[in-house]
Amino acid sequence: MGDRARLSRRQFVGSAAAAGAHLALSSPAGGAAGGKADDLNVAIIGTGTEGRVLINCCLKMPNVRFKAVCDIWQYSRRYASRLLGKFGHEVNVYTDYRDMLASEKDLDAAIVATPDWMHAEHTIACLQAGLHVYCEKEMSNSLAEAAKMVRASREAGRLLQIGHQRRSNPRYVHARQHLLREAKLLGRITHAYGQWNRAKRAMLGWPKKYVMDDAALKKYGYDSMLRFRNWRWFKKYGGGPIVDLGSHQIDVFGWFLNARPTRVMASGGLDFYKPPKWKPREWYDNVLTTYEYDTPDGVARAFYQVLTTTSARGYYETFMGEDGTLQMSEDPRKCRVFAEAHLINPDGTHPWDKWVRKGYLAKQPAEEAPAAADPTDAILAMYGESKPPVTWLMPVKVEQTFHGPHLKNFFDAVRAGKPERLNCPADVGYETAATVLRVNEAVEAGRTLTFKESDLKV
């Protein structure tokens, strides 16, 4: 394909995005040489662990063609390019993203999966080069840089999706749209709870044959291989576990509650990973935080914990209301809905049965009754213990990997030229970044911090 054809293709796809709601397209014009009309040519910047996860998701999607791979570390470049080559993707390999953007003239979109502190620089450069961008979360570890990303997307007229993938997960979409909005199964939601716990682990290492020399590390802003490989633990590069892990779930709090936070209080510290037993880190290894939200139904409080010393009970989000409780997770085994016992009708029927008939819920198979009454039941009744809730299931299967639906949403929106179809556009990603980054500020301040509306939007 000649330079003129390549340029006209990018302009055509870009004009569709800029037109937004005024223009709907079934696919971009043209396509890679020998490809289909709706093929998208994609580059990826950052091919470490997360970048490889996204590559593997894209490999399962038709009409997504990788054309370029960029990473400052030879090990990651080599791994990604060889992986893509096995699946027939002929890619050019780059160390510096500026060389990639200067050389590649047939790209439609870029995936940015670099450390958080570089998200803004890489994303803005791609947007200004005329590319649509899928950027991993956190949007940035700097709110000022995140704001620049929002403005750059608007000015370039290009789509920017932030990688809060639960917003495209069919199970989460079903729970929010049907169980909470339509059926209002929980009644008034008063509280939410979330956690992500991980077992203790040592710092990441690296193959000796792939050590970057001091000059290369310095050129790209790192002072050692230790910090380069473990950037998430250092304040220059990331936001610590509350950002790496908690951001996904704190994003769900506001999304499901249909509200923005008004206050946050937090406690945390670097209490466990201390030298000489552990190599030095900077960010808090545990954080406990509470948000307050003004929802349409009244105040709701949401508590979140992130621990890096135990894996007990893993990760999930729970929403608690007067009539029921909803537990969500990317792990389908943890997705449940619990109905309060007071909902059962005198004749033994249940008001939620109609939602089973609509396919929104499924009944959990009944357990066999115990051979004899447990004497504990009588004791608990004496103390006014509530009757246990009834467990229901969500009949929603997710065939794709966790990130697959979110990437598909991005590519579909690019093809259609419809920014409003993005499930996590730049302004939503910014609001979540502002909500989450404030937690570290609250820990440092040692007091409750408040949010103004202007804190949460650009």
N, C-alpha and C positions, 0 to 999 in steps of 0.2 A: 504494500500500500504506500503510495507516495505521500510526501509531506503535506501537499495540499489536501488530499483526502483525509489524512489524519487530523489536520487542523479543523476542517469543516465538521468532522464527526464530534470532536470535543466541543466546538461551539454549539453544535446542535443539541447535544445532551445538556450543556450548561444553560442554554437559553430556556430549555424546558424547566429546569430547576428554578431559574430566576422568575419565570412566569408564574410559578406556584399554582394557585387555585384556578388561574385563568387558562391553563393549558394542560391537557391530559394526553399522554402518549403511551402507546402500548409497549414501545421499546425504543431504544436509541437507534438512530439511523446508522447504516453501515455495518460495522463489525470487523473483527480482526480478519486478516486475509485468510480465506478459506473457512471462516467461521460463520455463525448465524447472525441474523440481524440484531438479536438482543444480547449478544455476547458483550461482556464488560471486561475491559483490560484493567488489571489491578496490580498495584505495587504494595509491598509491605515494608515498613520501616520498623525494625525491632523484631528479631526472630529468636528471642529467648524462649523461656517456658511458655509464657502467655501467647507470644506470637505463633508458636508452633501449634498451640491449641486452636487458634483461629484459622491457621492454614488447614489443619485437618478438618475443621468444620466446612470450610469453603470447598475442599476437595470433593465433598459429597453433593455439591450443588452444580447443576448444569449451567453452562453459559457464563461461568466465572473463570477467566483465564489470567493466571499470574504471568506478568511480563518482567517484573524486576523485584529483587530482594536487596535490602540494605540493612547492614548492621555493622557497628564499629568493631565487633569481635570476630575474628576469623572462624572460630569454632562454630558460632551460631550461623554465620553466613554459609559455611560449608554444609552444615546439617540441613538447613532449610532448602538450599538450592538442590542438594542431592535428593531430598524427599520429593520436591516438586518435579524433578526430572523423572523420577520413577512413575509419575502419573502423567507424563507427557507434556508438562509445562516447561517450555523453553524460556528460561529467565536469564536476564543480565544481572550481574552481581556487583554491588557497590558497597564501599566503606562509608562514604560521605553522602548524605541525602542531597546535598547541593549538586553534586555530580550527577546523581540520578535524575533530578528534575531538569537539569540542563540537557541531558542526553535523551531521555525518553519522551517522545513526542506523540505517543499513541495511547496514553493512559486516560482512563475515565475516573478512576477512584484510587484512593490510598487507604491502607489500614495502618494506623499508628499504634504500636504496642511497645513503645520504649518506656524507660523509667518516667515516673510522673513529672519530674522537673523539666523534662524535655518535650512534654506533650504540646505545650503552646508553640514552641519554636517550630517543631516539625509540622504540626497541624496548620498553622498560619501560612507557612511556606507552601504547603500543598494546596491550600485554598486559593492563594494568590496565583498559583500556577494553573488554576482552572480545574482542579480536581475536587471531587466530592470526597469526604473523609469520614471514616469510621475510626473513632479514637477510643482506646480503652479507658476505663475509669481507673483512678480518679481523674477527673477532667484536668486538674493540675494540683500540685501541692501549694500553689500560690493563688489566692483569689483574684489578685490583680491580673495575673497571667490568664486565668480562666475567662475573665471579662474581655480580654483582648481576643480570645478565641471566638466568643460570641459575636463581637463586632466584626471580626474578619469574615465570618460566615455570611453575615448580613451584607457586607460591602462587596464580597465576591459573588454573591448570588449562588452559592454552592451549598449543598446539604452537608450537615455535620451531625452525626449520630454519636452519642456517648454510650459506652458499653455497660450500661446497667441492664443486663440481659433478662432479668426477671420480668421486665416490662413487656417482653414479647413471649414469655413462656405461656403456652396455652392454658396450663393449669392455673397460673396466677390470673390471667385475663378472665378465665371462667369464674374464678372465685370473686373477683372484684365486680365484674359486670352482672353476674347472675345471682350469686349468693348474697352479696352485700348490697348492691344497688337495687336490683329488681325484687328479690325475695325478702330482703332486709331480715335475714334469718337471725342475726344476733341481737336485734332490737337496738337500743342505744349502746354504742361502744364506749366504754369508760376507760379501758386500759389496753395497752399493747406491751408485748414483751418479745425480745429477740436476743439471741446469743450466737456466737461462733467461738467454739473452744477448740484449741489444737494442743496436741501433746508437745512436750519440750523437745527441742531439736537444736543441733549444732549449726553454726554458720555454714553456708554453702562454700564448697571448694571449687577447684578447677583443674583440668588436666595440665600438667607441667609443660607439655609441648605447645600449649596454646596460651602461655602467659603473654600478656601485652606488655611492651616495654614502657618505661617511665615516660618517654616522650609522647607516645601514643595516648597513654592514660591522661596525661596533663592536657594534651590538645583537646580532649573531649570532656574535660572538667573533673577528672577523678584523680585522687592522689595515691591510690593503691588498688590492687586486685581485690582485696578484701571488701573495700567499700563499693567497688564496681559490681561485684557479684552479689553483695548483700545491701544494695542501695535502699531497700525498704526500711532498714533500721536507722537510717541517718537523716538528719533534719534537712540537709541541703537537697536531698534527692527525693524523699517521700514523706509520708505522713504517719508512719507507724501502723501497728495492727488495727487501730480504730478506723483508719482510712482504707487499708488494704482489704480487711475483712468486713468491718462494720458498715462500710459505705453502701454495700449492696442491700443490706437489710434495713438500714435507716432510711434509705430511699423508698423502700416499700411502706414504711410507717406513714409518711405523708401522702403517698399515692393511694393507699387503701383508706386512710382516714379522710381523704379529700380536704386536707388542711395544711397550713404552714405552721411551723413551730413558733411559739412566742417567747419561750424561755428554755434554758438548758443549764443543768448543773452536772458536774462530773468529778470523779475522783479516780486517780490512777498513779502509777509510778513505775520506775525501773527498779523493781524490787527483787527480781529473781536472777536475771542474767548479769551477774556482777563478776568482774575479774577478781582473783586470777583464774577461777574455775572456768569462766566463760570469757570469750573475746569481747572487747568493748562494743557497746551499742549505745545509741542516744535516745531512741524513742521509748515510751512507756510499754512495758511488756504486759500490762493489764490495765483495763479502763472499765469503769462502771459509770453509766450516764443516764440521766432522766430528762426527757423533754416534756414540755407542756404544749398542747395544741388546742386552738379554739376551733372546734369542728362545728358543722351546721347544727348538731344536736347538743352542743355544750362542750365543756372542757374534757379533754382526754389526756391521760399521761402515758408515756411510753418509756419503758426501761430497757436498756441494752447493756450487755456485757461482752467483752472480748478478753479471753484468757489464752495465754500461749504456754501454759504449763500443764494442762490437762485436756484430754479430748472428750471428757464426760458429756454425753448427750449431744455432741456434735453441733449442728447449726439448724436453726429454724426460726420462724416468726409466729407469734400468737396474738390474736385479737380477741378481746374478752368483752362481751356485752351482757345485758340483763337477761337475754333469752338463750344465749349460746356462746360458744367459743370456736374460733376458726384457727387451726394450726396449719401453717404453710412451710414448705421447704422445697428446694430443688431435688431433694431425696423423696420420691413419691411415697415411700413407706411411712413417712412422717406426716403426710397430709391427711387431716381428719377434721370433722366438724362435730362438735359436742352440743347436744340439746339439753337445756336444763329440764330437770324432771317435772317441774310445774307445768310444762307445756302439754303433757299427756292428758287427753280428754277422759272424762269419767267412764266412757265405754271402752277405753283402752286404745282407741285410735290416736293417731298423731297428726297434728296440723302440717307437719313436714312431708307427709305421704304424697301430697299433690306435687311436690317438687321432685319426688322420685318418679312419678308418672311423666313429668316433663323431661326427665333425663338429667336433672341438675345434681341430684344426690343418688346415692345407693345405700341400701341398708347393710349394716355389718352383720354377718352371720351370727345368729344367737348362740351364746355359750350354753353348755349344758348346766343345768341347775346343780348346786352342790348337794351331796347326799344328805347332809344335815345342816341345819341353820348354824351359822357362825355366831357364837356368843358375843363376839365383838360388835355385831350389828346392834344389839340391844343396848350395849354400853354407849355407843356413839349416838344412838337415838336419845338417850337420857341427856346428853350434853348439847342437844339441838343441832347435831351434825346434819348437813343437807344431804338429801338423797343424791346418789351419783348421777352424773349426766349420761345421756344415751349417745353412743358413738355412731356416726354416719360416715360414709366414704364419698369421695369425689370420683365419678366415673369418667375421668379425662385422662387419656393416654397421651404421652409425649414421646413420639418416635425419634425425634432428633436429639442431638447432644445439647447441653445447656445453652451454648452460644449460638447454635444453628438458627433458631427462629429469629433472633435479634439481627444477625447478619443478613438473613433473608429479607427481613423487613427493610433494612437499609438498601439492599440492592434493588428490591422491588420499587422503593420510593425513588431511587435514582432513575430507573428505567421509565417510570411514569412521569417523572418531572413534577412530583408532588411532595413538597417539603412537609405539608400538614399530615402526611401519612407516617412520618417518623414517630416511633414510639418513645424515643428519648432524644429529642432535638437539643441543640446547644443550650437554650434557656432553661430547660428542665435539668440538664446536667449541671448547670451553674447553680441552680437552687439547691441541689443535693450537695454539691461541693461546699457551698456556704454553710449548710446545715451541719455537715460532718466536721469540717475544719474548725468550726467554733468549739467543738468538744475539747480539742487540745488546748485551745485558749482558756477554756473554763477550768481545766485541770491546773494549768499554770497560774491562773488568777486566784484559784481557791475560793471562788464565789459563783453565785448564779449570774449568768449573762442573759441579756434580753435580745430579741430580734426585732428590728423594724422592717417594714415591708421593703424598704430600699436596700436592706442588707441581702435580700434574696433574689434580686433581679438586676439586670443590666439595662 
